[in-house]
Amino acid sequence: MNNRLAIRKCTDYDKDDIYDKIREIYDATGGPDVRNKKVLVKPNILTDDDPAKCISTHPSVVEAMVLFLQSRGATVLVGDSPAVHTAKFNGEKSGIRQVCIRTGAEWVDFTNKPVEKKIGGRKTRIAAVVDEADLIVSLPKFKNHELVYFTGAIKNTLGLVPGFHKAKQHALHQERNKFGEFLVDLNEIVTPGYFLMDAITGMEGPGPGRGIPVSIGLLIGSTNPLALDMTASRIAGYDPLIVPTSRTALFRRNWLNSEDDIIYDDGPELSSILKEDFTRIPVSTFNNIAWQFLMKRIKFLRKSERRPVFIHERCTGCHKCIKICPVNAIEVRPAYKNHIILTDSKCIRCFCCSEVCTDDAIEVRRKLFGV
């Protein structure tokens, strides 16, 4: 791993153009030799949905990366595990299944006989392919995230935890800083060898599932997840140290000692690509453990938090929110199929319910005095 980072402007999802830019970025940043290696390409598939919604890594980026790795002599596997991982999931709606068919890359089911690894002192189930592949290439998406503000390279590794085992981690790590620490712990044990961010279009507003697609026009690559995340979040207009994963990783000094250690001399001037009008997640002024402790115990303070708010007339009764909730804080009101109840005192503000709702029936906002 090194500290080099490269950026290329890329305004549309033309596969051939993306392929050429991947080659330039990979070589400029010292991407690892993949000849005769088994490489897992791990996109970000939050939910299997239309690529135009900007929920997942675009299939053109996935295909271009697969073809590039194959051209360098790699045997390529592709896989991910969405928040709600059903037996029928294969990435078809996102277009990534079709990429595998066209390229001959093998699709991997992450729920098939997962292995256990000790992450942060606890045993955690991880997709078995991490022990089978010689290298992981991670393809995060440029998106906001209600819990950790901005999702990126470090957060994308969570997809290696299959299915509802991801939600379990929210129950074990109930505060955003603690969850950020877990994500860094995970990356220390299972570290992808390369990261390429699909920032051709990004998601502003209430990400990672309900936000608004917006043109960013970039591809960003590095062997260093922290270098990528700090740069991408700064492009989005965040102070990188606001993002819990970046703050934790920088404090541990595993990948960087400071932001100044990032070597960026291959791409456009950063000042020219900053997205000052990017709609960001409101950052809590009281982002510390003591304040979180108080909010859980003082009713007035807890009501002032951003929280899931259910829009009953939009609900179709799919119950994904109930299935994903790691602390069983959501249930259906008896005799009302589409009337969901949130037990506020149980809710840990992980926002998993909002992430998986495909009907726009859950908003994350403050609900002060019943408003």
Beta strands, then each sheet from edge to edge (+ up, - down):
strand 1: 4-9
strand 2: 38-43
strand 3: 75-78
strand 4: 106-107
strand 5: 115-119
strand 6: 122-126
strand 7: 135-139
strand 8: 141-145
strand 9: 149-151
strand 10: 194-204
strand 11: 212-222
strand 12: 263-266
strand 13: 306-310
strand 14: 330-332
strand 15: 340-342
strand 16: 362-366
sheet 1: 4+ 3+ 2+ 7+ 10+ 11- 1+ 12+
sheet 2: 4+ 3+ 2+ 7+ 10+ 8+ 9-
sheet 3: 5+ 6-
sheet 4: 13+ 16-
sheet 5: 14+ 15-
end
